[in-house]
Amino acid sequence: MFHVGQFVVCVDDGPGAGGDPVVLRRGYVYTVLKVTPPRWNGCEWGVNVDAQGEDFTGYFPDYRADRFRPLRDESLSVFRQALEPAPKQTETA
Protein backbone atom coordinates (compact mmCIF):
# COMPACT_ATOMS: atom_id res chain seq x y z
CA MET A 1 0.00 0.00 0.00
CA PHE A 2 1.09 3.57 -0.57
CA HIS A 3 1.81 6.22 2.06
CA VAL A 4 1.70 10.01 2.11
CA GLY A 5 4.88 11.53 0.68
CA GLN A 6 5.77 8.43 -1.34
CA PHE A 7 6.88 8.86 -4.96
CA VAL A 8 4.82 6.82 -7.42
CA VAL A 9 4.85 6.32 -11.20
CA CYS A 10 1.65 6.42 -13.25
CA VAL A 11 1.15 3.14 -15.14
CA ASP A 12 -2.44 3.76 -16.35
CA ASP A 13 -3.57 7.10 -17.78
CA GLY A 14 -6.66 5.70 -19.50
CA PRO A 15 -10.13 7.21 -19.13
CA GLY A 16 -11.74 7.19 -15.70
CA ALA A 17 -14.96 5.53 -14.62
CA GLY A 18 -17.79 6.48 -16.92
CA GLY A 19 -15.33 7.88 -19.46
CA ASP A 20 -14.33 10.81 -17.24
CA PRO A 21 -11.14 12.49 -18.46
CA VAL A 22 -8.04 11.67 -16.45
CA VAL A 23 -5.33 14.27 -15.95
CA LEU A 24 -2.53 11.77 -15.48
CA ARG A 25 0.40 10.98 -17.70
CA ARG A 26 1.79 7.48 -17.98
CA GLY A 27 5.42 7.37 -16.85
CA TYR A 28 5.22 10.61 -14.85
CA VAL A 29 6.31 10.64 -11.22
CA TYR A 30 3.80 11.89 -8.66
CA THR A 31 3.85 12.36 -4.88
CA VAL A 32 1.07 10.76 -2.81
CA LEU A 33 -0.87 13.44 -0.92
CA LYS A 34 -3.56 11.22 0.59
CA VAL A 35 -4.60 7.56 0.65
CA THR A 36 -8.34 6.90 0.65
CA PRO A 37 -10.07 3.71 1.83
CA PRO A 38 -12.06 1.54 -0.56
CA ARG A 39 -15.32 3.12 -1.63
CA TRP A 40 -16.00 2.56 -5.32
CA ASN A 41 -16.74 -1.13 -5.23
CA GLY A 42 -15.51 -1.91 -1.74
CA CYS A 43 -12.15 -3.35 -2.78
CA GLU A 44 -10.18 -0.60 -4.53
CA TRP A 45 -7.97 1.77 -2.56
CA GLY A 46 -7.55 5.28 -3.91
CA VAL A 47 -4.69 7.73 -3.91
CA ASN A 48 -4.65 11.48 -4.23
CA VAL A 49 -1.50 12.71 -5.97
CA ASP A 50 0.04 16.11 -6.53
CA ALA A 51 -0.70 17.92 -9.76
CA GLN A 52 2.91 18.09 -11.04
CA GLY A 53 2.27 21.41 -12.73
CA GLU A 54 -1.18 20.46 -14.03
CA ASP A 55 -4.01 22.91 -13.38
CA PHE A 56 -6.62 21.11 -11.30
CA THR A 57 -8.09 24.50 -10.26
CA GLY A 58 -8.01 23.48 -6.62
CA TYR A 59 -9.50 20.02 -7.22
CA PHE A 60 -7.29 17.00 -6.59
CA PRO A 61 -9.23 13.86 -7.54
CA ASP A 62 -8.69 10.45 -6.00
CA TYR A 63 -7.41 7.89 -8.47
CA ARG A 64 -7.49 4.11 -8.16
CA ALA A 65 -4.28 2.97 -6.53
CA ASP A 66 -3.73 0.39 -9.29
CA ARG A 67 -3.02 3.27 -11.68
CA PHE A 68 0.36 3.69 -9.94
CA ARG A 69 3.38 1.72 -8.83
CA PRO A 70 5.96 2.77 -6.25
CA LEU A 71 9.04 4.46 -7.63
CA ARG A 72 11.89 2.01 -7.06
CA ASP A 73 14.66 3.09 -4.72
CA GLU A 74 17.22 2.56 -7.50
CA SER A 75 15.41 5.20 -9.55
CA LEU A 76 15.47 7.61 -6.63
CA SER A 77 19.22 7.21 -6.19
CA VAL A 78 19.78 8.95 -9.54
CA PHE A 79 17.87 12.00 -8.27
CA ARG A 80 19.63 11.91 -4.90
CA GLN A 81 23.03 11.89 -6.60
CA ALA A 82 22.02 14.86 -8.75
CA LEU A 83 21.17 16.81 -5.59
CA GLU A 84 24.54 16.14 -3.94
CA PRO A 85 26.82 19.19 -3.91
CA ALA A 86 29.72 19.01 -6.32
CA PRO A 87 33.05 18.18 -4.67
CA LYS A 88 35.25 21.19 -4.08
CA GLN A 89 38.25 21.32 -6.36
CA THR A 90 41.58 22.36 -4.95
CA GLU A 91 43.91 24.52 -6.95
CA THR A 92 47.37 23.25 -7.64
CA ALA A 93 50.15 25.65 -8.52
C-alpha positions as CSV (number, residue, x, y, z in Angstrom):
1,M,0.0,0.0,0.0
2,F,1.1,3.6,-0.6
3,H,1.8,6.2,2.1
4,V,1.7,10.0,2.1
5,G,4.9,11.5,0.7
6,Q,5.8,8.4,-1.3
7,F,6.9,8.9,-5.0
8,V,4.8,6.8,-7.4
9,V,4.9,6.3,-11.2
10,C,1.6,6.4,-13.2
11,V,1.2,3.1,-15.1
12,D,-2.4,3.8,-16.4
13,D,-3.6,7.1,-17.8
14,G,-6.7,5.7,-19.5
15,P,-10.1,7.2,-19.1
16,G,-11.7,7.2,-15.7
17,A,-15.0,5.5,-14.6
18,G,-17.8,6.5,-16.9
19,G,-15.3,7.9,-19.5
20,D,-14.3,10.8,-17.2
21,P,-11.1,12.5,-18.5
22,V,-8.0,11.7,-16.4
23,V,-5.3,14.3,-15.9
24,L,-2.5,11.8,-15.5
25,R,0.4,11.0,-17.7
26,R,1.8,7.5,-18.0
27,G,5.4,7.4,-16.9
28,Y,5.2,10.6,-14.9
29,V,6.3,10.6,-11.2
30,Y,3.8,11.9,-8.7
31,T,3.8,12.4,-4.9
32,V,1.1,10.8,-2.8
33,L,-0.9,13.4,-0.9
34,K,-3.6,11.2,0.6
35,V,-4.6,7.6,0.7
36,T,-8.3,6.9,0.6
37,P,-10.1,3.7,1.8
38,P,-12.1,1.5,-0.6
39,R,-15.3,3.1,-1.6
40,W,-16.0,2.6,-5.3
41,N,-16.7,-1.1,-5.2
42,G,-15.5,-1.9,-1.7
43,C,-12.2,-3.4,-2.8
44,E,-10.2,-0.6,-4.5
45,W,-8.0,1.8,-2.6
46,G,-7.5,5.3,-3.9
47,V,-4.7,7.7,-3.9
48,N,-4.7,11.5,-4.2
49,V,-1.5,12.7,-6.0
50,D,0.0,16.1,-6.5
51,A,-0.7,17.9,-9.8
52,Q,2.9,18.1,-11.0
53,G,2.3,21.4,-12.7
54,E,-1.2,20.5,-14.0
55,D,-4.0,22.9,-13.4
56,F,-6.6,21.1,-11.3
57,T,-8.1,24.5,-10.3
58,G,-8.0,23.5,-6.6
59,Y,-9.5,20.0,-7.2
60,F,-7.3,17.0,-6.6
61,P,-9.2,13.9,-7.5
62,D,-8.7,10.5,-6.0
63,Y,-7.4,7.9,-8.5
64,R,-7.5,4.1,-8.2
65,A,-4.3,3.0,-6.5
66,D,-3.7,0.4,-9.3
67,R,-3.0,3.3,-11.7
68,F,0.4,3.7,-9.9
69,R,3.4,1.7,-8.8
70,P,6.0,2.8,-6.3
71,L,9.0,4.5,-7.6
72,R,11.9,2.0,-7.1
73,D,14.7,3.1,-4.7
74,E,17.2,2.6,-7.5
75,S,15.4,5.2,-9.6
76,L,15.5,7.6,-6.6
77,S,19.2,7.2,-6.2
78,V,19.8,9.0,-9.5
79,F,17.9,12.0,-8.3
80,R,19.6,11.9,-4.9
81,Q,23.0,11.9,-6.6
82,A,22.0,14.9,-8.8
83,L,21.2,16.8,-5.6
84,E,24.5,16.1,-3.9
85,P,26.8,19.2,-3.9
86,A,29.7,19.0,-6.3
87,P,33.1,18.2,-4.7
88,K,35.2,21.2,-4.1
89,Q,38.2,21.3,-6.4
90,T,41.6,22.4,-4.9
91,E,43.9,24.5,-6.9
92,T,47.4,23.2,-7.6
93,A,50.1,25.6,-8.5
